[in-house]
């Protein structure tokens, strides 16, 4: 994990999310502190799901889903200076997150993905276009984003893309290609 994070940083990635759905809190915190020590301030580090561990690891923000601590509860834990991202999958969720203190809204899954155990229905590019009309907050498209479709997603209205599978097995090379494509 650390080697991949360094490769992504060296490729020019500016934001990394640490996502560990199965680890114990102690292991997640230890990993997060290692990431912070290795990457320092060169990359914004976002903790997935865990506001408490975001603060404990001195990360730059936290990303929560619909079944995690509420956005407002998360904001109370992390304070006003950390970034708060919220996953949304439909109009109701997007409007609720938009009205709250989230700094950015994740929308998706735009395409089918294998990195989630319980997958919400695929929303497609039309939902990205609609979401762009509903908010001025930054939109991060998630779910099945690849080098082959990332530009379409940005053209549809997303400000950024979140990627897992298409960065493997060569994180640096893949990230460099993504950044070149999205230029």
FIMIKOL-759000 format. One line per 8 residues: number of its first residue (from 1); their letters; for each residue x, y, z of N, C-alpha, C, CB. Coordinates in nm, 3 decimals. Glycine has a CB too. Layout:
<pts>
NUM) A) X/Y/Z/X/Y/Z/X/Y/Z/X/Y/Z ~ ...
</pts>
This chain:
<pts>
1) XXXXXXXX) 0.081/-0.119/0.000/0.000/0.000/0.000/0.086/0.126/0.000/-0.093/-0.001/0.119 ~ 0.188/0.130/0.084/0.274/0.248/0.090/0.347/0.270/-0.042/0.375/0.234/0.203 ~ 0.396/0.163/-0.101/0.468/0.176/-0.228/0.374/0.229/-0.337/0.528/0.039/-0.271 ~ 0.252/0.180/-0.340/0.155/0.228/-0.440/0.122/0.375/-0.416/0.026/0.143/-0.436 ~ 0.107/0.414/-0.290/0.077/0.555/-0.258/0.191/0.646/-0.303/0.052/0.571/-0.106 ~ 0.315/0.604/-0.282/0.430/0.684/-0.326/0.432/0.693/-0.479/0.562/0.622/-0.273 ~ 0.403/0.582/-0.547/0.399/0.584/-0.694/0.292/0.681/-0.743/0.371/0.443/-0.749 ~ 0.176/0.681/-0.679/0.068/0.772/-0.720/0.108/0.917/-0.696/-0.062/0.740/-0.643
9) XXXXXXXX) 0.167/0.943/-0.582/0.215/1.079/-0.554/0.318/1.122/-0.657/0.276/1.087/-0.412 ~ 0.412/1.034/-0.686/0.517/1.067/-0.782/0.463/1.088/-0.923/0.621/0.956/-0.784 ~ 0.348/1.028/-0.952/0.285/1.047/-1.083/0.213/1.182/-1.092/0.186/0.934/-1.111 ~ 0.187/1.244/-0.975/0.119/1.373/-0.976/-0.019/1.374/-0.914/0.108/1.421/-1.114 ~ -0.061/1.262/-0.856/-0.190/1.255/-0.788/-0.184/1.346/-0.666/-0.226/1.109/-0.747 ~ -0.288/1.425/-0.647/-0.290/1.524/-0.538/-0.379/1.486/-0.421/-0.334/1.656/-0.592 ~ -0.471/1.391/-0.442/-0.563/1.348/-0.336/-0.567/1.196/-0.335/-0.706/1.409/-0.357 ~ -0.548/1.137/-0.218/-0.558/0.992/-0.201/-0.655/0.961/-0.088/-0.418/0.930/-0.172
17) XXXXXXXX) -0.740/0.864/-0.111/-0.830/0.819/-0.006/-0.782/0.685/0.045/-0.976/0.809/-0.057 ~ -0.771/0.674/0.177/-0.737/0.546/0.239/-0.867/0.475/0.270/-0.649/0.565/0.368 ~ -0.885/0.358/0.208/-1.009/0.283/0.220/-0.976/0.141/0.266/-1.088/0.281/0.085 ~ -1.023/0.107/0.385/-1.003/-0.027/0.439/-1.135/-0.067/0.505/-0.882/-0.032/0.540 ~ -1.215/-0.145/0.436/-1.348/-0.181/0.483/-1.347/-0.294/0.586/-1.434/-0.222/0.366 ~ -1.239/-0.368/0.595/-1.239/-0.486/0.682/-1.143/-0.479/0.799/-1.208/-0.606/0.602 ~ -1.053/-0.382/0.799/-0.952/-0.376/0.903/-1.006/-0.328/1.037/-0.841/-0.286/0.859 ~ -0.938/-0.370/1.141/-0.970/-0.322/1.276/-0.923/-0.177/1.288/-0.905/-0.412/1.386
25) XXXXXXXX) -0.985/-0.103/1.377/-0.953/0.039/1.394/-0.804/0.060/1.420/-1.034/0.098/1.509 ~ -0.743/-0.021/1.503/-0.600/-0.007/1.535/-0.514/-0.020/1.409/-0.556/-0.111/1.640 ~ -0.546/-0.120/1.324/-0.469/-0.141/1.202/-0.490/-0.026/1.104/-0.508/-0.273/1.136 ~ -0.614/0.020/1.091/-0.643/0.133/1.002/-0.566/0.256/1.048/-0.796/0.163/0.998 ~ -0.566/0.282/1.177/-0.494/0.398/1.230/-0.343/0.385/1.208/-0.523/0.416/1.379 ~ -0.289/0.267/1.232/-0.145/0.245/1.209/-0.110/0.268/1.061/-0.104/0.102/1.253 ~ -0.191/0.212/0.971/-0.168/0.231/0.828/-0.177/0.379/0.791/-0.269/0.149/0.745 ~ -0.278/0.446/0.845/-0.300/0.587/0.813/-0.182/0.672/0.860/-0.431/0.637/0.877
33) XXXXXXXX) -0.133/0.643/0.977/-0.018/0.719/1.028/0.107/0.694/0.944/0.010/0.683/1.175 ~ 0.123/0.570/0.895/0.235/0.541/0.805/0.223/0.620/0.675/0.242/0.391/0.775 ~ 0.101/0.623/0.620/0.078/0.702/0.499/0.112/0.848/0.522/-0.067/0.689/0.453 ~ 0.065/0.902/0.632/0.090/1.043/0.663/0.240/1.069/0.677/0.016/1.084/0.793 ~ 0.310/0.980/0.746/0.454/0.997/0.764/0.528/0.987/0.631/0.508/0.892/0.863 ~ 0.485/0.898/0.545/0.553/0.876/0.417/0.524/0.987/0.317/0.511/0.742/0.358 ~ 0.399/1.036/0.315/0.359/1.132/0.214/0.361/1.277/0.263/0.221/1.099/0.165 ~ 0.358/1.295/0.393/0.361/1.430/0.449/0.250/1.517/0.395/0.493/1.495/0.421
41) XXXXXXXX) 0.286/1.635/0.354/0.188/1.732/0.302/0.182/1.731/0.150/0.223/1.872/0.352 ~ 0.251/1.636/0.086/0.257/1.635/-0.060/0.127/1.592/-0.126/0.368/1.544/-0.105 ~ 0.039/1.526/-0.050/-0.088/1.475/-0.101/-0.193/1.500/0.005/-0.078/1.323/-0.136 ~ -0.314/1.539/-0.037/-0.426/1.548/0.058/-0.472/1.406/0.085/-0.544/1.638/0.002 ~ -0.477/1.370/0.212/-0.518/1.236/0.252/-0.660/1.239/0.307/-0.420/1.178/0.356 ~ -0.743/1.152/0.251/-0.883/1.142/0.291/-0.906/1.004/0.352/-0.978/1.165/0.168 ~ -0.966/1.000/0.469/-1.000/0.875/0.537/-1.139/0.832/0.493/-0.992/0.891/0.692 ~ -1.155/0.708/0.458/-1.287/0.657/0.420/-1.362/0.616/0.547/-1.275/0.537/0.322
49) XXXXXXXX) -1.483/0.664/0.560/-1.580/0.623/0.662/-1.555/0.672/0.804/-1.586/0.477/0.664 ~ -1.433/0.684/0.848/-1.403/0.699/0.991/-1.355/0.839/1.028/-1.299/0.598/1.030 ~ -1.447/0.921/1.076/-1.413/1.057/1.119/-1.315/1.055/1.235/-1.540/1.134/1.159 ~ -1.334/0.963/1.328/-1.246/0.955/1.444/-1.102/0.925/1.404/-1.296/0.847/1.541 ~ -1.085/0.833/1.309/-0.950/0.797/1.265/-0.890/0.904/1.175/-0.952/0.664/1.192 ~ -0.974/0.978/1.105/-0.926/1.093/1.027/-0.856/1.192/1.120/-1.044/1.162/0.952 ~ -0.921/1.224/1.230/-0.864/1.319/1.326/-0.740/1.261/1.392/-0.968/1.357/1.432 ~ -0.749/1.135/1.435/-0.637/1.072/1.505/-0.513/1.062/1.417/-0.676/0.933/1.553
57) XXXXXXXX) -0.532/1.042/1.286/-0.419/1.028/1.194/-0.377/1.161/1.133/-0.454/0.930/1.083 ~ -0.445/1.269/1.168/-0.416/1.402/1.115/-0.430/1.406/0.963/-0.275/1.447/1.155 ~ -0.536/1.340/0.913/-0.565/1.343/0.770/-0.631/1.476/0.735/-0.656/1.223/0.730 ~ -0.643/1.500/0.606/-0.698/1.627/0.556/-0.849/1.625/0.542/-0.636/1.660/0.424 ~ -0.908/1.506/0.547/-1.052/1.498/0.532/-1.103/1.357/0.548/-1.094/1.551/0.400 ~ -1.234/1.345/0.542/-1.301/1.216/0.555/-1.412/1.208/0.451/-1.358/1.195/0.699 ~ -1.434/1.086/0.402/-1.542/1.061/0.306/-1.638/0.961/0.368/-1.485/1.008/0.169 ~ -1.767/0.997/0.371/-1.867/0.909/0.430/-1.970/0.867/0.327/-1.935/0.977/0.549
65) XXXXXXXX) -2.022/0.748/0.348/-2.129/0.696/0.265/-2.263/0.714/0.332/-2.105/0.549/0.232 ~ -2.365/0.664/0.270/-2.500/0.681/0.320/-2.527/0.602/0.448/-2.599/0.641/0.214 ~ -2.449/0.499/0.475/-2.472/0.418/0.594/-2.371/0.445/0.705/-2.468/0.272/0.557 ~ -2.289/0.547/0.687/-2.190/0.584/0.788/-2.247/0.692/0.878/-2.058/0.633/0.721 ~ -2.165/0.746/0.966/-2.204/0.860/1.047/-2.257/0.969/0.955/-2.085/0.911/1.133 ~ -2.362/1.038/0.996/-2.419/1.143/0.910/-2.315/1.249/0.878/-2.542/1.207/0.977 ~ -2.341/1.322/0.770/-2.249/1.429/0.731/-2.235/1.532/0.843/-2.297/1.498/0.602 ~ -2.344/1.569/0.905/-2.336/1.670/1.011/-2.268/1.614/1.136/-2.477/1.720/1.047
73) XXXXXXXX) -2.293/1.488/1.168/-2.222/1.425/1.280/-2.073/1.417/1.251/-2.278/1.286/1.308 ~ -2.040/1.385/1.126/-1.900/1.379/1.085/-1.835/1.516/1.098/-1.888/1.327/0.940 ~ -1.905/1.618/1.053/-1.850/1.755/1.060/-1.821/1.793/1.205/-1.949/1.857/0.998 ~ -1.907/1.754/1.297/-1.883/1.785/1.439/-1.755/1.719/1.488/-2.003/1.739/1.526 ~ -1.725/1.600/1.438/-1.604/1.529/1.480/-1.479/1.591/1.417/-1.613/1.380/1.443 ~ -1.484/1.621/1.289/-1.363/1.665/1.218/-1.340/1.816/1.223/-1.371/1.623/1.075 ~ -1.443/1.892/1.258/-1.427/2.037/1.265/-1.442/2.104/1.129/-1.294/2.072/1.323 ~ -1.427/2.234/1.126/-1.454/2.310/1.003/-1.343/2.308/0.900/-1.483/2.451/1.038
81) XXXXXXXX) -1.224/2.268/0.938/-1.109/2.280/0.847/-1.081/2.157/0.763/-0.988/2.312/0.925 ~ -1.127/2.041/0.807/-1.109/1.918/0.728/-1.211/1.912/0.617/-1.119/1.793/0.818 ~ -1.172/1.850/0.507/-1.265/1.827/0.397/-1.365/1.719/0.437/-1.189/1.787/0.268 ~ -1.487/1.735/0.391/-1.591/1.635/0.411/-1.652/1.601/0.277/-1.699/1.684/0.511 ~ -1.644/1.475/0.238/-1.708/1.427/0.117/-1.818/1.331/0.151/-1.606/1.360/0.025 ~ -1.925/1.334/0.072/-2.041/1.248/0.096/-2.078/1.175/-0.032/-2.161/1.332/0.149 ~ -2.094/1.044/-0.023/-2.140/0.965/-0.137/-2.290/0.981/-0.156/-2.104/0.817/-0.120 ~ -2.331/0.999/-0.281/-2.473/1.009/-0.314/-2.502/0.920/-0.434/-2.514/1.156/-0.342
89) XXXXXXXX) -2.626/0.871/-0.440/-2.663/0.777/-0.545/-2.795/0.813/-0.614/-2.672/0.638/-0.489 ~ -2.861/0.919/-0.566/-2.988/0.961/-0.626/-3.013/1.108/-0.592/-3.105/0.871/-0.575 ~ -3.120/1.162/-0.648/-3.151/1.304/-0.631/-3.171/1.342/-0.485/-3.275/1.340/-0.711 ~ -3.246/1.263/-0.413/-3.273/1.294/-0.271/-3.144/1.303/-0.190/-3.366/1.188/-0.210 ~ -3.057/1.207/-0.206/-2.930/1.206/-0.133/-2.843/1.324/-0.174/-2.856/1.074/-0.157 ~ -2.840/1.353/-0.303/-2.757/1.463/-0.352/-2.806/1.597/-0.295/-2.758/1.467/-0.506 ~ -2.936/1.619/-0.297/-2.990/1.746/-0.247/-2.968/1.760/-0.097/-3.139/1.757/-0.278 ~ -2.982/1.651/-0.023/-2.956/1.655/0.121/-2.809/1.687/0.150/-2.995/1.521/0.186
97) XXXXXXXX) -2.720/1.621/0.080/-2.576/1.646/0.100/-2.539/1.787/0.055/-2.492/1.543/0.024 ~ -2.599/1.833/-0.052/-2.572/1.967/-0.103/-2.613/2.074/-0.002/-2.645/1.989/-0.236 ~ -2.723/2.051/0.068/-2.773/2.148/0.165/-2.689/2.148/0.294/-2.919/2.119/0.198 ~ -2.610/2.044/0.315/-2.530/2.033/0.437/-2.391/2.089/0.421/-2.522/1.889/0.478 ~ -2.304/2.045/0.508/-2.169/2.102/0.516/-2.064/2.027/0.435/-2.126/2.108/0.658 ~ -2.107/1.937/0.348/-2.011/1.864/0.265/-1.933/1.960/0.177/-2.082/1.758/0.178 ~ -1.804/1.932/0.161/-1.720/2.013/0.073/-1.726/1.962/-0.071/-1.576/2.012/0.122 ~ -1.749/1.833/-0.088/-1.765/1.776/-0.221/-1.864/1.661/-0.213/-1.629/1.727/-0.279
105) XXXXXXXX) -1.925/1.629/-0.328/-2.024/1.522/-0.336/-1.975/1.417/-0.433/-2.162/1.578/-0.379 ~ -1.976/1.293/-0.389/-1.943/1.183/-0.478/-2.073/1.133/-0.539/-1.868/1.067/-0.402 ~ -2.068/1.103/-0.668/-2.187/1.056/-0.738/-2.155/0.927/-0.810/-2.239/1.163/-0.838 ~ -2.244/0.830/-0.796/-2.221/0.705/-0.864/-2.291/0.589/-0.796/-2.074/0.677/-0.871 ~ -2.261/0.469/-0.838/-2.159/0.436/-0.936/-2.203/0.474/-1.077/-2.128/0.287/-0.930 ~ -2.113/0.543/-1.147/-2.142/0.585/-1.283/-2.147/0.464/-1.375/-2.036/0.687/-1.332 ~ -2.053/0.372/-1.356/-2.047/0.249/-1.434/-2.039/0.132/-1.338/-1.925/0.251/-1.532 ~ -2.052/0.013/-1.389/-2.040/-0.107/-1.308/-1.899/-0.115/-1.249/-2.071/-0.234/-1.392
113) XXXXXXXX) -1.891/-0.162/-1.126/-1.761/-0.170/-1.058/-1.752/-0.299/-0.977/-1.739/-0.048/-0.967 ~ -1.631/-0.346/-0.959/-1.610/-0.467/-0.879/-1.549/-0.436/-0.744/-1.522/-0.565/-0.954 ~ -1.526/-0.308/-0.712/-1.459/-0.275/-0.587/-1.555/-0.254/-0.470/-1.376/-0.151/-0.606 ~ -1.682/-0.270/-0.492/-1.782/-0.256/-0.385/-1.852/-0.390/-0.364/-1.885/-0.144/-0.418 ~ -1.874/-0.425/-0.236/-1.945/-0.550/-0.208/-2.095/-0.534/-0.236/-1.922/-0.593/-0.061 ~ -2.154/-0.429/-0.182/-2.296/-0.402/-0.205/-2.305/-0.284/-0.299/-2.373/-0.374/-0.070 ~ -2.340/-0.312/-0.420/-2.338/-0.209/-0.523/-2.474/-0.143/-0.538/-2.295/-0.268/-0.656 ~ -2.473/-0.010/-0.533/-2.593/0.066/-0.565/-2.615/0.057/-0.715/-2.580/0.216/-0.518
121) XXXXXXXX) -2.738/0.084/-0.761/-2.763/0.078/-0.906/-2.673/0.176/-0.983/-2.910/0.109/-0.936 ~ -2.626/0.132/-1.098/-2.544/0.215/-1.186/-2.628/0.335/-1.229/-2.492/0.135/-1.310 ~ -2.568/0.456/-1.223/-2.643/0.579/-1.254/-2.615/0.632/-1.393/-2.611/0.685/-1.152 ~ -2.503/0.602/-1.452/-2.472/0.644/-1.588/-2.435/0.791/-1.602/-2.587/0.616/-1.675 ~ -2.395/0.825/-1.722/-2.351/0.962/-1.752/-2.465/1.063/-1.743/-2.288/0.968/-1.890 ~ -2.586/1.021/-1.772/-2.700/1.114/-1.764/-2.718/1.165/-1.621/-2.830/1.044/-1.812 ~ -2.693/1.080/-1.523/-2.704/1.123/-1.383/-2.593/1.224/-1.350/-2.696/1.001/-1.287 ~ -2.476/1.206/-1.406/-2.368/1.302/-1.385/-2.413/1.439/-1.438/-2.236/1.255/-1.456
129) XXXXXXXX) -2.471/1.440/-1.557/-2.521/1.567/-1.613/-2.628/1.630/-1.524/-2.578/1.544/-1.755 ~ -2.719/1.548/-1.477/-2.828/1.597/-1.390/-2.771/1.648/-1.258/-2.933/1.485/-1.364 ~ -2.681/1.574/-1.198/-2.621/1.615/-1.071/-2.551/1.750/-1.086/-2.521/1.508/-1.021 ~ -2.484/1.771/-1.199/-2.415/1.898/-1.223/-2.514/2.015/-1.222/-2.339/1.895/-1.356 ~ -2.636/1.990/-1.269/-2.738/2.095/-1.269/-2.793/2.122/-1.129/-2.852/2.055/-1.362 ~ -2.781/2.024/-1.040/-2.842/2.035/-0.907/-2.752/2.096/-0.801/-2.886/1.901/-0.862 ~ -2.622/2.108/-0.828/-2.530/2.159/-0.725/-2.416/2.238/-0.787/-2.474/2.043/-0.642 ~ -2.363/2.327/-0.706/-2.241/2.398/-0.744/-2.120/2.340/-0.673/-2.253/2.547/-0.712
137) XXXXXXXX) -2.143/2.251/-0.579/-2.032/2.188/-0.508/-1.956/2.097/-0.604/-2.083/2.107/-0.384 ~ -1.827/2.078/-0.578/-1.749/1.986/-0.662/-1.810/1.846/-0.662/-1.603/1.981/-0.612 ~ -1.812/1.785/-0.779/-1.863/1.649/-0.797/-1.748/1.554/-0.829/-1.969/1.644/-0.908 ~ -1.742/1.445/-0.755/-1.643/1.341/-0.779/-1.719/1.217/-0.827/-1.558/1.311/-0.650 ~ -1.694/1.178/-0.950/-1.760/1.059/-1.006/-1.688/0.934/-0.956/-1.760/1.063/-1.161 ~ -1.769/0.836/-0.914/-1.714/0.710/-0.864/-1.778/0.593/-0.936/-1.734/0.698/-0.711 ~ -1.709/0.481/-0.937/-1.766/0.359/-0.988/-1.731/0.329/-1.132/-1.911/0.363/-0.975 ~ -1.639/0.237/-1.152/-1.606/0.189/-1.286/-1.535/0.289/-1.374/-1.729/0.146/-1.352
145) XXXXXXXX) -1.470/0.388/-1.315/-1.400/0.489/-1.393/-1.269/0.429/-1.443/-1.374/0.618/-1.308 ~ -1.246/0.444/-1.574/-1.124/0.392/-1.637/-1.063/0.500/-1.725/-1.155/0.265/-1.721 ~ -0.944/0.471/-1.774/-0.881/0.564/-1.868/-0.965/0.578/-1.994/-0.739/0.517/-1.904 ~ -1.042/0.476/-2.025/-1.124/0.478/-2.144/-1.251/0.560/-2.132/-1.160/0.341/-2.179 ~ -1.298/0.585/-2.011/-1.424/0.660/-1.996/-1.413/0.786/-1.910/-1.527/0.570/-1.936 ~ -1.298/0.812/-1.852/-1.282/0.925/-1.760/-1.313/1.059/-1.825/-1.140/0.927/-1.704 ~ -1.268/1.078/-1.946/-1.292/1.206/-2.014/-1.441/1.229/-2.038/-1.217/1.209/-2.148 ~ -1.515/1.124/-2.071/-1.660/1.135/-2.086/-1.726/1.179/-1.956/-1.720/1.002/-2.132
153) XXXXXXXX) -1.677/1.126/-1.846/-1.733/1.157/-1.714/-1.708/1.305/-1.680/-1.672/1.065/-1.605 ~ -1.589/1.352/-1.707/-1.557/1.493/-1.683/-1.640/1.581/-1.777/-1.405/1.519/-1.704 ~ -1.652/1.542/-1.902/-1.732/1.619/-1.998/-1.879/1.626/-1.957/-1.721/1.559/-2.137 ~ -1.927/1.523/-1.888/-2.067/1.520/-1.843/-2.091/1.612/-1.723/-2.107/1.379/-1.808 ~ -1.983/1.658/-1.658/-2.000/1.753/-1.549/-1.927/1.723/-1.420/-2.140/1.763/-1.519 ~ -1.862/1.609/-1.410/-1.785/1.580/-1.288/-1.660/1.668/-1.284/-1.746/1.429/-1.281 ~ -1.620/1.706/-1.165/-1.498/1.785/-1.147/-1.375/1.697/-1.131/-1.512/1.876/-1.027 ~ -1.398/1.574/-1.085/-1.288/1.481/-1.059/-1.342/1.338/-1.068/-1.223/1.507/-0.919
161) XXXXXXXX) -1.251/1.243/-1.074/-1.288/1.102/-1.075/-1.214/1.029/-0.964/-1.258/1.037/-1.213 ~ -1.281/0.930/-0.907/-1.219/0.842/-0.808/-1.196/0.708/-0.876/-1.309/0.827/-0.678 ~ -1.076/0.655/-0.862/-1.038/0.535/-0.936/-0.970/0.437/-0.841/-0.944/0.570/-1.055 ~ -1.004/0.309/-0.857/-0.932/0.203/-0.786/-0.875/0.105/-0.888/-1.027/0.130/-0.685 ~ -0.962/0.025/-0.948/-0.919/-0.089/-1.030/-0.828/-0.050/-1.146/-1.039/-0.160/-1.084 ~ -0.856/0.062/-1.213/-0.776/0.096/-1.331/-0.641/0.157/-1.297/-0.853/0.191/-1.419 ~ -0.610/0.165/-1.169/-0.475/0.208/-1.130/-0.383/0.088/-1.107/-0.482/0.294/-1.003 ~ -0.441/-0.030/-1.103/-0.365/-0.151/-1.076/-0.334/-0.222/-1.206/-0.442/-0.243/-0.980
169) XXXXXXXX) -0.230/-0.296/-1.222/-0.125/-0.325/-1.125/-0.007/-0.228/-1.130/-0.075/-0.464/-1.146 ~ -0.016/-0.122/-1.212/0.095/-0.028/-1.228/0.049/0.112/-1.191/0.151/-0.031/-1.374 ~ 0.044/0.144/-1.062/-0.015/0.272/-1.018/0.045/0.396/-1.083/0.000/0.283/-0.871 ~ 0.177/0.405/-1.087/0.237/0.528/-1.140/0.206/0.546/-1.288/0.388/0.526/-1.118 ~ 0.230/0.442/-1.365/0.206/0.449/-1.509/0.059/0.480/-1.538/0.247/0.318/-1.578 ~ -0.029/0.412/-1.469/-0.173/0.432/-1.490/-0.215/0.573/-1.451/-0.255/0.331/-1.410 ~ -0.167/0.622/-1.337/-0.201/0.758/-1.293/-0.148/0.861/-1.391/-0.145/0.785/-1.152 ~ -0.027/0.842/-1.439/0.028/0.936/-1.537/-0.059/0.940/-1.663/0.173/0.896/-1.574
177) XXXXXXX) -0.109/0.824/-1.707/-0.197/0.820/-1.824/-0.329/0.892/-1.794/-0.224/0.675/-1.866 ~ -0.386/0.869/-1.677/-0.509/0.939/-1.638/-0.487/1.090/-1.643/-0.554/0.895/-1.497 ~ -0.381/1.135/-1.582/-0.356/1.280/-1.577/-0.330/1.337/-1.715/-0.237/1.310/-1.485 ~ -0.266/1.263/-1.802/-0.245/1.308/-1.940/-0.378/1.316/-2.014/-0.147/1.212/-2.014 ~ -0.462/1.216/-1.999/-0.592/1.213/-2.065/-0.679/1.330/-2.018/-0.663/1.078/-2.038 ~ -0.679/1.353/-1.888/-0.766/1.457/-1.831/-0.706/1.595/-1.839/-0.798/1.426/-1.688 ~ -0.574/1.599/-1.866/-0.494/1.719/-1.883/-0.557/1.846/-1.849/-0.450/1.728/-2.014
</pts>
